[in-house]
Amino acid sequence: MRVPDLPFHRSLIMRLLATSVLVAITAITAATWLTVHTTTQAIQQQQGRSITDDTLVYDTLTGFAATHPRWDGVAPTVADLSRRTGHRITLLTRDRQVIADSAPAGPSLAAARPSATVDALRVNGAIDPRAVGPYRLTSAERRELDGYAQQAMACMKGNLNIRLVHLPNGRPVVTPLPVETGVCAAKELLAPTPTEAKALTALTGMMDGCTGVKTASYLSIGPLFDVTPLDRPLPRVVTSADIQKCLASARQAQLTPYVAPAVLLFITDAGSGTTQPSISLTRGNLLRIAAGTALVLVIAVAVTVLVGTRLVRPLRRLTESVRRPVELQSRVPVGSRDEIGYLAMALNDLFDRRETLQAQRQALVSDLAHELRTPLTNIRGRLEAAQDGITPTGPRLLEVLLDETAVLQRIVDDLRDLAAADTGTLQIYPEFVFVNDALTQVVEAHRGTVRLATDFTVDLELSVDPVRLRQIVGNLLSNAIRHSDPGGKVIVRTCVTGDDLVIEVTDTGEGIAEADLAKVFDRFWRTDASRSRATGGSGLGLAIARKLAEAHDGRVTATSRVGVGSTFTVTLPLSRAAPAAVPAPR
């Protein structure tokens, strides 16, 4: 029956177009509103320069203050910053006296709001590290510490994370240093120099008024301003937080004579002396935004139509292919590597699977007919001969007919087991069984022209179906005997490998070619290309063995060398072992 065509309003291209238009309108409207709102707000903040330029100006002037006791000579620095940023830069004292101005003829800033306060002793609540004051090392002290630093780095050359930096006062810092002092010059490198020791002693004394105790009696301060408690504990009224607060206050007082005083910084427009003027969105600007929005919408619609048409074209080819009768369906070309291309490959894969299943079904019917025809022909021949009086109707005839009937019964039972395994309805009845006992029964039942031997290294009690276990090993053993010459040898082994019990059936037979190993578990497959029953077997034993092993959460694999022999391995998980079972060598 022909499937009716899909209405255009329900087609993929229409849905894609509607979705794209809706998304585009929503996104453009939201983006336009957000842009107008945030842009107007940002412009009205009257910022004189970008954050990067402001940071450059502030950091440069803070560095100048940290390294100079006065603002004398800052004018060239202010002029250079003005030239680089394009803004008027002015420094005023707290009482609004001009220190430096890149545009002296500009409007007065006496009533303007400063952009920032430059204070090297209070940069985000901390002291600028470039303010070193009395802690600046002499040349001799730097050379001595640099020698210790190089010695430490050479000592720890195997550490890929080692790093050497110099503090603004000239002190080298190697990270990481060994925890133990005296190793890799760590003690010498961390010890304060005479210059630092003098300044640290004064600093400790300046803390006394804040802490209310003789600070030097309770703690020491290192060259990196780390506090180390001494043997004498601090009074309870003095906490660690108090120590840190007093240390910061004392450092600020100690460095005050060495840094320039705090000043007001103004970063303004070069022409007006005020921050950059705000820019409102005029009617023309709004019209331009609307026109741009409309243009983007038109482009989105056009692109959606183009993309939708390109998407629908391969989909139509796929639809036409699947709407044909089954016997007329064929593979479809894969024109791209996108989702539609993957869909085409999936349909082609389904087509190939259907062809393969059909071929397997035909082969199965043919093989089944072949397997049933031989015993049925024998039975019919014997019965016709008996009917014509050629063959006597005695016990011998009954025995032959019974054997052929047993062959038919075995084929039917094998097919039933395979069908149950394929549908997941194969029944097993597990019980705790000593594996070696079950294997011994199978070996004894197959003794004949081929020498059979066992090599049991463990004796485990596993929860398995004893009948199915004997069937698995019996099929493998029958296959090994069938393909071994008279006088050959077949060995059945058991061992434990990792978390699995391993059962191996090894023969000294003709072996299996490498190209045929992947086929040995196929149904009705034999190494005998003529499919003669002279070698015996129905071609189902190995396939059944694999299915039965999988029903026990195990697997069956095969290895072989032509002219040497084959080994079939059954692997069963030790999780099926009895709770008290322990692998024990025999």
Buried (B, 14 or more C-beta within 10 A) or exposed (E): EEEEEEEEEEBEBBEBBEEBBEEBEEEBEEEBEEEBEEBEEEBEEBBBBEEEBBEBBBBBBBBBBBBBEEBEEBBEBBBEBBEEBEBBBBBBEEEEEEBBBBBEEBBEBEEBEBBBEBBBBBBEEEBBEBBBBBBBBEEEBBEBBBBBBBBBBEBBEEEEEBEEEBBBBBBBBBEEBBEEEEEBBBBBBBBBBEBBEEBBBEBBEBBBEBBEBEBBEBBBBEBEBEBEEEEEEBEEEBEEEBBEBBBBBBBBBBBBEBBBBBBBBBBBBBEEBBBBEEEEEEEEEEEEBEEEBEEBBEEBBEEBBEBBEEBBEBBEBBEEBEEEEEEEBEBBEBEEEEEBBEBBBEBBEEBEEEEEEEEEEEEEEEBBEEBBEBBBEBBEBBBEBBEEEEBEEEEEBEEBBEEBEEBBEBBEEBBEBBEBBEEEEBEEEBEBBBBBEBBBBBBEEBEEEBBBEBEBBBBBBBBBBBEBBBBBBBBBBBBBBBBBEEEBBBBBBBBBEEEBBBBBBBBBBBBBEEEBBEEBBBBBBBBBEEEEBEEEBBBBBBBBBBBBBEBBEBBBBBBBEEEEBBBBBBBBBBEBBEEEBEBEEE
